Amino acid sequence: MNKQLIECVPNISEGRDINKINTIANSVKTVEGVKLLDVDPGKATNRTVITFVGEPKDVIEAAFRLIKKASELIDMSKQKGEHPRFGATDVCPLVPIANISMEETAEYARQLGKRVGEELGISGYYYENAATSSDRKNLATVRSGEYEGLKEKLSKPNWKPDFGPSEYNQQIVTSGVTAISARDFLIAYNVNLNSTSTRRANAIAFDIRENGRVNTINGKNVLDKNGNPERIPGKLKAVKGIGWFIEEYGIAQISYNLTNISITSMHEAFYETDLCATERGLRVTGSELVGLVPLQAMLDAADFYLKKQERSLGISESEKIKIAIKSLGLDDLKPFNPQERIIEYVMNSDASKKLIDFTIKDFAEETASESMAPGGGSIAAYVGTLGVSLGTMVANLSAHKQGWDDKWEYFSNWAVKGQKYKNDLLFLVDEDTNAFNKIIDGFRMPKTNNEEMEARKLAIENATKYATEIPLKVMETAHNSIEVMIEMMKTGIPNSLSDAGVGVLCAKTAVTGAYFNVRINAKDIKDREFAEEIIAKAEAIYQKTIVLENEMMQIINSKI
């Protein structure tokens, strides 16, 4: 069964004392299995966003320890800051990341709150998907009155805490209260203005945020049929926003919470804010991410601006990240390091080095060494990668060719296909070696009795089957990738005809090399029906690839 993973993003009411911040953040490291992803302090807001991830029970333990440590080090009776807050650990949301439902995550949030109330004596509320009632779902409602209003708030029966003591006491004086939730992935995102005016920033926030602004005529609120102030909704759904002045940077910002990026993305919020700012005589100078961002959000931003520029989308992931950073101005206020700010990159930072991470020279040296892996299978996959990379290059050059502006999208689509084949083959470079290592692991299993011997035989058989399926996948992927090169030979820029041709030859080599591996591994499979079937599939792909190679030669001979 795949591991369940949840992310926890506590916001603590301290953004200036780095020693306190680090002590609180490092408390999560004391729980085995939890990875601290990011610590993002803000001096002006006097608030730090901490991000960590792990399996649910481990994350709950880490969150409990963090809330405890924050309550010991932060005295809310002395705390001041720009950001709304009512507790030392102001909010502690849990976010489902992998193999876990929102309902299950909400139950873990309630377990955390119960422990915080009973063991620490800290009061608080559940909000969003963990809320106990509909009128407590919205964080702004739950936090209304902030820390200064807690004494009055707790005196009201309808604001009895969901966990912890109900009375205003000395614990609440020092630690405040905490809001705990289960919620969708949220991006805290600030857009920078060439202004110092909070009022102007707020006006733009009201234009954009879903809740909009109160409708007024001649300075008076317009009331609806129920006597409540009528609201003019903003442009974008699932967006909360306010304007503020950040003394640290000397500028005004619009601070957004993008509560569902599948409804409103980061780049849409930025783009629409830029339009509204221009209409109001202001200029957006860049933006700022608070905490971490999913990789896909950055890639989507890059694609959005590449389309605006009528540029090919079939470029590498690293190039897209650069485009996203520059398009959104994420490095406007301070450097933006993707390895530290993109969730997937941070989570993989401790992973062992892959073959595809080697330099070309080191890859060659590793192959030439006395180690049995990487072998022919990994090399075949890598040669296939080089082949389709050439085809993708021709597509990108064609998309950017002067005078072919009306064809950019056509070639962009082919480049995107090429990138997909390239990424699949890169994965198979390492996976072929991993498959071989599984066979070695099988042979190393103990065989001191009949039970162990049977388990060992089964492990070797299954590993050998897998080590045969991987080169078959290399054959399929490399063969299919030839469509990119053939199409570029027919329609791409003429000067790159030979490049696409070399791409086909590389793909043919990949197919042939992987074909050898299928055959040599299949001979050791005891399940002969499986073996014969996979050999037949490999033979069919090999023969079809020879046909495509001949087609390539015909094109070359007809055009050169």
Secondary structure, 3 states (H helix, E strand, C coil): CCCCEEEECCEECCCCCHHHHHHHHHHHHHCCCCEEEEEEEECCCCEEEEEEEECHHHHHHHHHHHHHHHHHHCCHHHCCCCCCCCECEEEEEEEEEECCCHHHHHHHHHHHHHHHHHHHCCCEEEEECCCCCHHHCCHHHHCCCCHHHHHHHHCCHHHCCCECCCCCCHHHHHHECEEEEECCCCEEEEEEECCCCHHHHHHHHHHHCCCCEECEECCEECECCCCCECEECCCCCCEEEEEEEECCCCEEEEEEEECCCCCCCHHHHHHHHHHHHHHCCCCEEEEEEECCECHHHHHHHHHHHHHHCCCCCCCCHHHHHHHHHHHHCCCCCCCCCHHHHEHHHHHCCCCCCCHHHCCHHHHHHHHHCCCCCCCHHHHHHHHHHHHHHHHHHHHHHHHCCCCCHHHHHHHHHHHHHHHHHHHHHHHHHHHHHHHHHHHHHHHCCCCCCHHHHHHHHHHHHHHHHHHHHHHHHHHHHHHHHHHHHHHHHHHCCHHHHHHHHHHHHHHHHHHHHHHHHHHHHHCCCCCHHHHHHHHHHHHHHHHHHHHHHHHHHHHHHHHC
